[in-house]
Amino acid sequence: MGQRQQGSAARGAAVAAIEWLAAAIPEVACSIASSDANFQSPGGFWSEAENLETCLTYQDRFASGMDDKVRAAHLIAFYSHQLSLAAGAIHLASGLVPIVAALRFETFSRPLNGRTLTAGRFHFLVELPQSESEMEREALDQRLHDGFVAHIKPVIAFLKRRCGLSARAQWRLAADSLAGAFLEIGRRRQEEDKAIEQALAIVNHAHSPLASRQLHYERIEVACGGGGEVRSRTYRIRGGCCLFYRAGGGSYCDTCVLLEPELRRDRLRAHLLANEV
């Protein structure tokens, strides 16, 4: 296959991944870049105080009694997760590393338990490179890592200045979100091992602000029923804390870095028993 054909195939796979994302995970939106005036450049979006306040206020829907640091923790996790879903879906399907040209925060409707829920999501306009088929896997991982870090860095700076949450705490949450998003994509596309390998290659770059000793994946198994059935599931174990326990009625997440490992495993086993995999 010639380079032009390879580039065309990769772009087709990327477009198909965007269509899959819209159907499978509508909580995030992604489109091929256009000249739509309703979008802003990433720098322009986050430097506008009204946008930042809107996104921080939106976090209040997830818990009561949040202070600014808790809102900031939730927002960087929320944003990083949605960015990683968009970029990860494209990259895992096509090998291409998309570039976010513009974005907006928008409302959308989704069905939930027989009702229609109005929620918020980020919508990313992405540019796709012509071809990266000749690049080595390591170089592609480096490119995705560098693009993610460059994109997130100013957002972290704005949130640190506005809310006082340290940059290091935010980088841990961003890494957790990337690892969680890749796992979610891989699980849904029956490519879990591939997705985990890619995520670890990205977050574990030497001297990366994303690197964390605590962030990892763990396979949990539990026997259920009397017939010897065993349920199993891979979880992303956090390297950072979203501070949900500090919100009104909040608690530690089942994958929280602050939990003792065996207590965390007990909680995840209980989660497996209570839910169909």
N, C-alpha and C positions, 0 to 999 in steps of 0.2 A: 504494500500500500504506500503511495507517495505521500509526501508531507502535506500536500493540500488536502488529500482524501482523509488523512489522519486528523487534520485540523477540523475538517467538516464533521467527521464522526464524533470528535470530542465535543464540539459545539452542540451537535444534536443531542448528545447524552446530557449535556448541561441544561439544555432547554427542557428535556424530558424530566430531569431532576426537579426543576422549578415547578413544573406541572404536578409532579408527584407530591412535592411539598405543600402545594396549595390544597390538595385533596386530603393528604394524610395528617398534616400538622397546620391547620389554618390559623393557629395562634401567632404565626409569623407570616409576613408577606414578602415576596421577592419578585422583582420584574427585571427584564433587560432594560438597561438605561435608555432614557429618551429625554426629550427637552421639556418634560412636564413642569410647568411653573409652580405646581403645588408642592414640589420637593425642594429641599435645601441641601447644600453641600454639608458633609458631616461637621466640618469646622464651623460653618455658619449656623447650623442647627443648635449645636451645643453651646455656642457662645451667646446665643440669644436667651436672656434671662427668663423670658416668659415660657420658653420651651422647657428649660430646666425645672422651673417651678411646677409646670403641668405634669411632668414625668415624676417628680418627687411626690406630688399630691396624689397621683394615681396609686402609689404604693400603699396608701392608707386603706384601700379596699381589702388588703390582705390581712390586716390586723388593726386593732384599736390601740391607742396609747403609744404610737410610735414617736420617738424623738428624731431629730435630724440625722443622727448617726445610723439609726436603724433604717430610716428611709433610704439613706445613701447606700447602705449595704444591700438592701433589697433591689434598688435601682441598678446598681452595677451588675448584680447577679442576673437580673431580669434582662437587661440590655445585652450583656455578654452571651447569655443563653440564646437569645433570638438571633443575634449576629452569627453565632456559631452554627445554629440550625441552618441558616441560609447558606453560609459559606461551606459548611460541612456537607450538606446535601449535594451541592454542585461538585465539590472536590472529590468526594468519595465515588460519585457516579462517573465523572468524566476525567479526573486527574487535573482539571484546570483550577487555577487559583483566581477567584473572582476579585474584582476591585469594586468597593462600594463608592459609587459616584455621587449618590444623593440619598436622602432618606426623609421620612416624616413619621410622626406619631399619629395614628388614626384609630377610629372606632370601627368595630365590626360586630356582626351578629353571629352567634353560634348556638346550635341546639344543645340543651343540657337537661337531662331527666324530664323530657317532655315539655320543657319551657324554652324560650328564646332568651339568651343572655347577651347583653351588650357589654363588650369588653374593649380593652385597648391593646394595640400591638404596634410594633415598628414595621414599616414598609421600606425595604431596601431596593434601590435601583443599582444594579451591578453591571459592570463592563466585563466582558469575557475576552481574554487574550486570544489571539489567532490560533496559536498552537504551543503546547509545552511538551509535546510527545517525546522529544529527544532528551528532555531533562531527566537526570537520575532522581530516584525516589527521595534521596536525602536532600537534594537541592529543592525539590518541590515542597518538602516539609519545612525547609528553612524559609522558603518564600511565603508560605502560609503563616508560619510563626511570625515573621517580620511584619507582614501586612496586618495581622491581628494586633500585635503589640503597638504598632504605629497608630492604628485606628483607636485603640482603647486608651492610650496614654493621655491625650488631652481631656477625655471624659473623666478620667480619674483625677486629673489636676483640678478640673472645675468642681467636682464633688468634694474633694479635700478642702478646697478654699471655701465652698459654700456651707459644708456640713461638718467639717472637722474630722472626718474619718480618714485614718492614715492611708497612704498610698499602698503600703505593704499589705494591709488588710484587704484592700480592694483588689490588688493583683491576685491574691489567693482566691478570692471569690470569682474573679474572671477566669482563672484556670479551672476551678471547679465547674463553672458553667460550660466551658468548652468541652471538658471531659464528659460531662453529663449529656450534652447535646449530641456528641459523636456516638455515645452509647445508645441514646434513644434512636438515632437514625439507623445505626447498625442493627439494632434489635428489630426494628420495623421492616428493614430490607433484607433480613436474614444474612447479614454480613457483620455480625457482632465482633468476631475476632479481628477482622480487618479494621473495623472502626476503632477498636480499643488500641490496636497497634499504632494506628495513625495518630490518635490523640496523645498517646504517651510520647511519641516521637516529637510532637509539637511542644508539649508543655515541659519536657525534660531537657530542652536545649541547655547546654552549659551557660551559666551566667545569665540566664533568662529571668526576667521579673516574674514569670509564670511558674518557675520551678519551686516545688514544695516536696519535702520528704513525706509529708502526711498524705498527700493526694495519691490515691491508688484505686484499683478495682479489686473487688473480692467476690468470689463465688460462694453463695450461701445455699445450703441444702437442708431439707427438713423432711422427715418421714411423716406421712399423714394417713389417717384411716387404718383399718386393720388388714388391708390387702398388700402391704409392703410398698405402696406408692411413695415415690420420693419426688418432691418438688425442688427445683433449683432455679436460681436466677443470679445474674451478675449485677452488682451494685457499684456505683461510683461512690467511694468513700471520700468525704470532703477533706481538704487541707485548710480551709478557712471557715469562719463562722458568720452566718447571716444575721446574727443577733436577734433572731425571732424570739428567743427565750426572754428578752427584755421588753417585749411588747405586751400589751394587756392580754392576759389569758394565753400567752405564748409558752412554748416549751422547747426542748431540744429536738432537733430533727433526728430521724432514725439513723441518718448517716453522718451525724455531726462529729466534727473533730474533737469536741470536748467530752464526748462519751468514752468511758473505758471500753476497750475493744470487745471484751466478752459481753458486756451489757449491750453494746451496739449489735452484736451478732444475735443475741437473744431477741432484741426488738425486731430485727430483720426476719428472723425465723417466724416470729409471731405474725409479721406482715405477710409472709408467704402463706402461712396457714389460713389467714383471714381472706386472702385474695386469690383469684384464679390467675395463673401465670399466662 
